[in-house]
Amino acid sequence: GDHLVLPEANYVGIAELARDTLPRFGIAVSYVDLNDLQAVADAIRPNTRMLWLETPANPTMKVCDIAALAELAHQKGVRDVAVDSTYATPIATQPLRLGADFVIHSLTKYIGGHGDAMGGAVIGRKKDLDALNLEASVHFGGVMSPFNAWLILRGAGTLPIRMRAHQEAALAVAKFLEAHPAVTRVFYPGLASHPQHEIAKRQMQNFSGMMTFQTRAPGPEIAARMIRELEVIHYAVSLGHLRSLICWIGTDDIQQSTFRHDAAALARYREFAGDGVFRLSVGIENGDDLIADLARVLR
Ligand SMILES: Cc1ncc(COP(=O)(O)O)c(C=O)c1O
């Protein structure tokens, strides 16, 4: 009987859970554009238990105002505001300080940092976490293996220095892409052209290494060239690793498999993505090497 408010485009795992699984447990879900505070206010119902945020969001790179949204939700009686802060990392953003009740990180990404271990973290009130531990770990079996935990802890030690390197290389790559004639649009929170750059400047102490961009030539054609010709960047999914990773996210594919937007939301998604976007996770390599690699395939 609970109700959840979710962004209309976010990490596909959560988007699919909300669309396919939660309704079977009797949880209703509404989808909103988190940058439209009025739409968020309108979506909240008396039985809304949670507002879920993701910032920057995968794959739209939208940045939402955690403090404003947490205040709005709590004022309207929503108990929990949860923030998936995987893209930002704790180096960039501390959502609990901005009024959130839960923070979620995929440890598989920046925090582990090496692309060799899977894990996740939920940060929140002890009472809630105790309940979650009993249900998610003991009853459902979501327990991390000791070796994965060890790898992630080992990786986490270098997170601050890695994030500096991710940001430095990403800013150089984003500026290169923005100026490239074969590229039509770049979304990186550290660029002044990002639609929520002002929020990002306030809310992120590091702009991280994630970006998306679109090309003049059809994406699948360039993706095929990337697979053949890239030498430094790997054409692969996942993100937040030492090594740069790139992949093409076609709009038709992600709509069918995941978002299944109505006409208005689809129009908003297409306004961002067109036929699709390249998602680039900039690693900690030298920015000049990454730029040379991309220059090889963009034409
Ligand atoms: C924003 C975000 N949250 C969560 C996840 C889930 O990560 P994991 O692979 O650790 O399940 C991902 C994976 O891509 C993600 O991008």
The ligand as a Gaussian input file, in Angstrom:
#p B3LYP/6-31G(d) Opt

LIG

0 1
 C       23.812000       4.954000     -10.405000
 C       23.966000       3.481000     -10.193000
 N       23.514000       2.921000      -9.075000
 C       23.624000       1.597000      -8.834000
 C       24.206000       0.755000      -9.764000
 C       24.270000      -0.743000      -9.434000
 O       25.531000      -1.186000      -9.335000
 P       25.986000      -2.719000      -9.118000
 O       26.610000      -3.106000     -10.403000
 O       26.981000      -2.629000      -8.014000
 O       24.777000      -3.502000      -8.772000
 C       24.676000       1.293000     -10.958000
 C       25.261000       0.420000     -11.998000
 O       25.519000       0.813000     -13.099000
 C       24.560000       2.691000     -11.181000
 O       24.988000       3.254000     -12.325000

